[in-house]
Amino acid sequence: MSTCAAKKPQIGVLALQGAFIEHEDMLKRLGADCHEIRERADLDAPMDGLVLPGGESTTQKKLLADLGLYDELHRRIAAGLPVLATCAGLILLAKDATQDACPYPGFATLPVRVRRNAYGRQLGSFVTTHALKGLGPIPMTFIRAPYIEKAAPDVDVLATVDDHIVAVKYHHQIGLAFHPELGKDTRIHEAFLKMTAKN
Ligand code: GLN
């Protein structure tokens, strides 16, 4: 008699810069395997989902281009690879951005317009608890965060704070202005892993 162990989700975590370790720790605790994406060879590993972490979106965009990662990751996201993007990662996914003079392209697969550093650069960090559609109240840590100024009609708005959109889902892409990986609440990462299982 053979036992059939459930396959662990294989999650690629963009690890060029920023808060990627915290995502890995949380996903591993939830039973996923994570591998860091730093160079093209890292894209050969099986990947059921991708995390785009917070950090500095201009630096991340430049490194994606310089390291030759941009085209293949863009192709896979556009083709339906599930993505969890937080803060700078949300800026990478957004089709449009205000207050962003970065000369390097983002993936532009999520039809929203984000405002970079929307809460100010230095003093714009805060923690709050707000409802997220389907999950209820969620602690949200904002660090020099963007918010979403405008979302296309077919984008599912998951959360707003002070009338600004801070969480969306669009098909296989989840975009968050805040950092769920910095708290103890794992429900967003659990929802993301469920998405990767359906893929
Ligand atoms: N302010 C950063 C940017 O514009 C994002 C901050 C973050 O990811 N915590 O890229």
Residues whose N, C-alpha, C, O or C-beta is under 5 A from the ligand:
A	BS01	LIG	G54 G55 E56 S57 T58 T86 C87 A88 R116 N117 I143 R144 A145
